[in-house]
Amino acid sequence: MYKIVEVANKIKRLEIQGARNIAIAAIKVLNEWAEETKVKTREEFIGELLKIKEILFASRETEPFMRNAVRWIIHKVKSSGEDKVEELVKIVSMSSKQFLDMLSKSKEIIAEIGSRRVRDGSVILTHCHSSTVTYMLRKAKEKGKKFEVICTETRPRFQGRITARELLEAGIKTTLIVDSAVRFFMNDVDFVIVGADAITSEGNIINKIGTSMIALVAAEARTPFYVVTELLKFSPLTMYGDYEKIEERDPSEVWENPPEGLIIRNPAFDVTRRDFIHGIICEEGIISPHSIIEVVKRRYPWVFMEYQASNII
């Protein structure tokens, strides 16, 4: 379990960040555990898997992508009917590979679809860091399109600097601005693209704090606002009455040595209502946020079945 706890702690400390990277890290460490486990029975194997699930789930409150990845593997193990531990290990390995293949294919599809929205001369604004967003922009650059990107610095952890560095390395003209300067530049922007950490059953998206403010500014300026994300960031718990939790992080991220008695709040994410989202660019195309349940059910029906089986019935 040491490696599991180590990865969970790295996720907590943001040493591993980005929903896709967190999901991949969880899959890989779970697969490593299966290959090294000393348990002798199916019951022990599944029991250990469930303990691992709780450890990983506790690492971040707002991380349905990783939770769906772990659920997928546990669902495959439970539904296999296999009793031999060596066969269960093979199932973990196979289902891990299948999930990673799904991620790889979805990333390519999203990048291809999203890159078509980029035109020569476009000015694009993005917030925080999303590996899916930067990959999409690199794809557009590879097609020979000439455009520029405005990145917010993304307080308090400055993830926008990661985005800016990656775009510069790809040869894309990039400007970094402070978060509060978004309105100043919005009239120069052709469209906004952001990633997502979670998608709710209502079609709202949860993303880095400040995203909803940018969506409001974009709406006021009549600038299209797109969300670039995999459908596997859908949070099934919101389908069954629960809320996706908003993680609040250590106040020291905002001010390391504040005056005594000062209250500091540091929410990591906020909710952007579907009414402000022009479209969700995903592996099914560019869809309306209003259609999210229908689209996820069509592509990933197991997301609902596994959650319902383990939490409702």
C-alpha positions in Angstrom: 0.0 0.0 0.0 3.0 2.3 0.4 3.1 3.2 -3.3 -0.7 3.9 -3.3 -0.4 6.3 -0.3 2.6 7.9 -1.9 0.7 8.7 -5.1 -2.3 9.9 -3.2 -0.1 12.3 -1.2 1.5 13.6 -4.4 -2.0 14.3 -5.8 -2.9 16.1 -2.6 0.3 18.2 -2.7 -0.3 19.0 -6.5 2.9 17.3 -7.4 0.6 15.4 -9.8 -1.9 17.8 -11.2 -4.4 17.9 -14.1 -7.3 15.6 -14.2 -5.9 13.4 -17.0 -2.5 13.1 -15.3 -4.1 12.2 -12.0 -6.3 9.5 -13.6 -3.3 8.0 -15.3 -1.2 8.0 -12.1 -4.0 6.3 -10.3 -4.4 3.6 -13.0 -0.6 2.9 -13.1 -0.2 2.6 -9.3 -3.2 0.4 -9.1 -1.8 -1.9 -11.8 1.5 -2.0 -10.0 -0.2 -3.0 -6.8 -2.0 -5.9 -8.6 1.2 -7.2 -10.0 2.9 -7.2 -6.6 0.0 -8.2 -4.3 0.4 -11.2 -2.0 -3.3 -11.9 -1.4 -4.6 -15.4 -1.9 -8.3 -15.2 -2.6 -10.8 -13.2 -4.7 -12.4 -11.8 -1.6 -9.1 -10.5 -0.3 -8.2 -9.1 -3.7 -11.5 -7.1 -4.0 -11.2 -6.0 -0.4 -7.8 -4.5 -1.1 -9.1 -2.9 -4.3 -11.8 -1.2 -2.3 -9.3 0.1 0.3 -7.2 1.5 -2.5 -10.2 3.2 -4.0 -10.9 5.0 -0.7 -7.3 6.1 -0.4 -7.2 7.5 -3.9 -10.7 9.0 -3.8 -9.7 10.9 -0.6 -6.7 12.5 -2.3 -8.8 15.1 -4.1 -12.5 15.9 -3.5 -13.1 17.2 -7.0 -11.7 14.5 -9.3 -14.4 12.4 -11.1 -12.0 11.5 -13.9 -9.8 9.6 -11.6 -12.8 8.1 -9.7 -14.3 6.9 -13.0 -10.9 5.3 -13.9 -10.8 3.4 -10.7 -14.5 2.4 -10.9 -13.9 1.0 -14.4 -11.2 -1.3 -13.2 -13.1 -2.5 -10.1 -16.2 -3.0 -12.2 -14.3 -5.2 -14.6 -12.8 -7.3 -11.7 -16.2 -7.7 -9.9 -18.1 -8.6 -13.1 -15.5 -11.1 -14.3 -16.6 -14.1 -12.2 -12.9 -15.1 -11.9 -11.8 -16.7 -8.6 -8.0 -17.1 -9.2 -5.9 -14.1 -8.1 -3.6 -14.5 -11.1 -6.6 -14.1 -13.4 -7.8 -11.1 -11.5 -4.4 -9.5 -11.9 -4.6 -10.0 -15.6 -8.1 -8.4 -15.6 -6.6 -5.3 -13.8 -3.8 -5.1 -16.3 -6.2 -5.5 -19.3 -8.8 -3.1 -18.0 -6.0 -0.5 -17.2 -4.7 -0.8 -20.7 -8.2 -0.4 -22.1 -8.8 2.7 -20.1 -5.5 4.3 -21.1 -6.3 3.5 -24.7 -9.7 5.2 -24.3 -7.9 8.3 -23.0 -5.4 8.3 -25.8 -8.1 8.0 -28.5 -10.3 10.6 -26.9 -7.4 13.0 -26.7 -6.7 12.7 -30.4 -10.4 13.0 -31.4 -10.9 16.1 -29.2 -7.7 17.8 -30.5 -8.8 17.2 -34.1 -12.3 18.5 -33.5 -11.2 21.5 -31.4 -8.3 22.5 -33.8 -10.9 23.0 -36.6 -12.4 25.9 -34.6 -9.0 27.7 -34.6 -8.6 30.0 -37.6 -5.7 32.0 -38.9 -5.6 35.3 -36.9 -7.6 33.9 -34.0 -7.0 35.2 -30.5 -7.8 32.6 -27.9 -8.0 33.1 -24.1 -7.5 30.2 -21.7 -7.4 29.7 -18.0 -5.3 27.5 -15.7 -3.6 24.4 -17.3 -5.3 21.6 -19.2 -3.2 19.1 -21.1 -6.2 18.5 -23.4 -6.4 22.2 -24.2 -2.7 22.6 -24.9 -2.7 19.4 -27.0 -5.6 20.8 -29.1 -3.8 24.1 -29.6 -0.6 22.3 -30.6 -2.6 20.3 -33.1 -3.9 23.5 -34.6 -0.3 24.8 -34.8 0.8 21.6 -36.6 -1.8 22.3 -39.2 -0.1 25.5 -40.1 -2.6 27.8 -38.5 -1.3 31.2 -37.2 -3.0 32.3 -34.0 -2.2 33.7 -30.5 -3.2 32.7 -27.0 -3.7 34.8 -23.9 -3.2 32.8 -20.7 -4.2 33.9 -17.2 -1.6 33.4 -14.5 -4.2 31.5 -12.5 -3.7 32.4 -8.8 -2.8 31.2 -6.3 -0.7 28.3 -7.7 0.1 29.9 -11.1 -0.8 26.9 -13.3 -1.2 29.4 -16.2 2.6 29.6 -16.3 2.7 25.9 -17.2 0.3 26.5 -20.1 2.3 29.5 -21.2 5.6 27.6 -21.2 4.1 24.6 -23.1 2.6 26.9 -25.8 5.8 28.8 -26.2 7.7 25.6 -26.6 5.2 24.7 -29.4 6.0 28.0 -31.2 2.6 29.6 -30.4 2.5 33.3 -29.8 1.5 33.6 -26.1 0.7 36.4 -23.7 0.4 36.0 -19.9 -2.0 38.3 -18.0 -3.1 38.5 -14.3 -6.5 37.0 -13.7 -8.2 40.3 -13.0 -7.2 41.6 -16.4 -9.5 39.3 -18.3 -12.2 41.9 -18.9 -9.6 44.4 -20.2 -8.6 41.9 -23.0 -11.9 40.2 -23.7 -12.9 42.4 -26.5 -9.8 41.4 -28.4 -10.6 37.7 -27.9 -12.3 35.5 -30.6 -13.2 32.7 -28.2 -12.4 31.3 -24.8 -11.4 27.7 -24.2 -11.0 26.1 -20.8 -10.7 22.5 -19.5 -12.8 20.9 -16.8 -12.3 18.9 -13.7 -15.9 17.7 -13.5 -19.1 17.8 -15.5 -22.4 17.6 -13.6 -25.6 15.9 -14.7 -27.1 19.3 -15.3 -24.4 20.2 -17.8 -22.5 22.6 -15.5 -18.8 22.4 -15.4 -16.4 22.5 -12.4 -13.0 24.0 -13.2 -10.2 26.0 -11.6 -11.4 28.9 -9.5 -12.0 32.0 -11.7 -13.5 30.0 -14.6 -17.1 31.1 -13.9 -15.9 34.8 -13.6 -14.3 34.4 -17.1 -17.5 32.8 -18.4 -19.5 35.8 -17.1 -17.1 38.3 -18.7 -17.2 36.3 -22.0 -21.0 36.4 -22.0 -21.1 40.1 -21.3 -18.7 40.7 -24.2 -20.6 38.2 -26.5 -17.4 36.0 -26.8 -18.0 32.3 -27.3 -16.9 30.2 -24.3 -16.0 26.5 -25.0 -15.1 23.7 -22.6 -12.6 21.2 -23.9 -12.9 18.0 -22.0 -13.2 14.2 -22.0 -16.7 12.9 -21.2 -15.2 10.7 -18.5 -15.0 13.7 -16.3 -18.8 13.3 -15.9 -19.6 13.0 -12.2 -22.3 10.2 -11.8 -23.0 11.1 -8.2 -24.7 14.3 -9.4 -27.1 12.2 -11.3 -28.3 10.6 -8.1 -28.8 13.7 -6.0 -25.4 14.4 -4.6 -23.2 17.4 -5.3 -19.7 17.3 -6.6 -17.6 18.8 -3.7 -15.6 21.9 -4.2 -12.1 21.4 -2.6 -10.8 24.1 -0.3 -7.1 24.2 -0.1 -4.6 25.4 2.5 -4.8 29.2 3.1 -1.0 29.4 3.0 -1.2 29.0 -0.8 -2.8 32.5 -0.8 -0.6 34.1 1.9 2.1 32.2 3.6 2.5 34.5 6.7 -0.8 36.5 7.0 -1.7 38.8 9.9 -3.0 37.0 12.9 -6.7 36.7 13.0 -7.2 37.1 9.2 -9.6 34.6 7.6 -8.4 33.3 4.2 -10.6 31.2 2.0 -9.0 29.2 -0.8 -11.5 27.3 -2.9 -9.7 25.4 -5.7 -12.7 25.3 -8.1 -16.0 27.0 -9.0 -19.1 26.0 -11.0 -19.8 27.5 -14.4 -23.5 27.2 -15.4 -24.3 25.6 -18.7 -26.1 28.8 -19.8 -22.7 30.4 -20.3 -21.2 27.5 -22.2 -21.2 27.8 -26.0 -20.4 24.2 -26.4 -18.5 21.2 -24.9 -15.7 20.0 -27.2 -15.4 16.3 -26.4 -14.9 12.9 -28.1 -18.5 12.9 -29.4 -18.0 16.2 -31.1 -19.1 19.7 -30.1 -22.2 19.2 -28.0 -24.6 21.3 -26.0 -24.1 21.0 -22.2 -27.9 20.3 -22.0 -27.3 16.9 -23.7 -24.6 15.7 -21.4 -26.5 12.8 -19.8 -27.7 11.4 -23.1 -24.2 11.6 -24.7 -22.4 10.0 -21.7 -25.0 7.2 -21.5 -24.4 6.4 -25.2 -20.6 6.3 -25.0 -19.9 5.2 -21.4 -23.0 3.4 -20.0 -20.9 1.6 -17.4 -20.3 5.0 -15.6 -23.9 4.9 -14.4 -24.2 1.2 -13.8 -21.2 0.9 -11.6 -22.1 4.0 -9.5 -25.7 2.8 -9.1 -24.7 -0.7 -8.2 -22.2 0.4 -5.6 -24.0 3.4 -4.1 -27.7 3.3 -4.6 -29.0 -0.2 -4.7 
